[in-house]
């Protein structure tokens, strides 16, 4: 058994009662090209998922639109019943082909998708259900009200949002308890810095998507490359270690379709950057 473990990342409790290890797994990349259709190697995808609990990863983020449906079904096939594994899913983005994503937030659609996700995952209640996007064509209050109704009906346990502003979080909080927010955030894209700060103030889990991006900073001679070499680490591991150190509410979910890459990502849980290195990384992309 490998000594690699996500445990070094520590834990966070979503909604006050759903404890997860802070370094999770994003299950978008176990689908086909363009996040469309089945993976080229289904056995490899299953192997990646089965490796997660062995590595101490107990938080998986997926969505009905990954595939679509493919990611959720693979998670069920590999890991059901889930034991201590927590599976979060999302609805509100529809698919019309590879790399095409269109928001749909009609209340009846969101309810349908929550029920279908629960069926595919083989659960009575979705532990964390996130609105993948607020649909600008539908009154946001109606979308929030339907999420609350799903919670009241016992179909979902905790609720979250994705790609939102602080004002949108506050509007949702008037309707239900927002327990997670999933926004684009990484070393080189910090446009959601104010959202992260608000989540930290409110005790809301912040799930940064595209967490491994390091851009030009990872090029030979760049600050990420220099720090990685000093630790015998990879640029991706440095990016993840920086995120984990950034905030106690940070829940990175790096995704991959490779067992070796998964193990490399999880090893970042034990990478400790110095205060000086963290400050250098903060300054480099500001």
GIHU-V414767 format. One line per field, one symbol per residue. phi: phi as a letter, one per 30 degrees, with the letter a starting at -180 (. if undefined). burial: # if it has 9 or more other C-alpha atoms within 8 Angstrom, else .. A space follows every 10 residues. Layout:
BEGIN
phi: ???
burial: ???
END
This chain:
BEGIN
phi: .dddbdeddi bbcdiibcdb ddccbccddc cdeihbiddd bedddddddd deddcidbbc cbadddkdid ddddddddbd ddhddcccbb bkccbbleic bbdbbeeddd dedddddddd dibdbddbbc ddaddddbed dddddddddd dddidbcbbb bbhbcddddd ddddcaddcb bcbdaaecbc dceddedddd dcicdccdci dddbhddcde iddddddddd ciccdddddd ddddddadcd bdbecacbdd dedddddddc dcddeddddd deddcd
burial: ....###.#. #####...## ########## ##..#####. ...####### ###.###### ########## ######.### ....###### #####..#.. ..#####.## #.###.#### ##..###### #####..#.# .#######.# #...###### ####.#..#. .##.###### ########.# .#..##.### ...####### ####..###. .########. ..######## ####....## #########. #########. #.#...##.# ##....
END
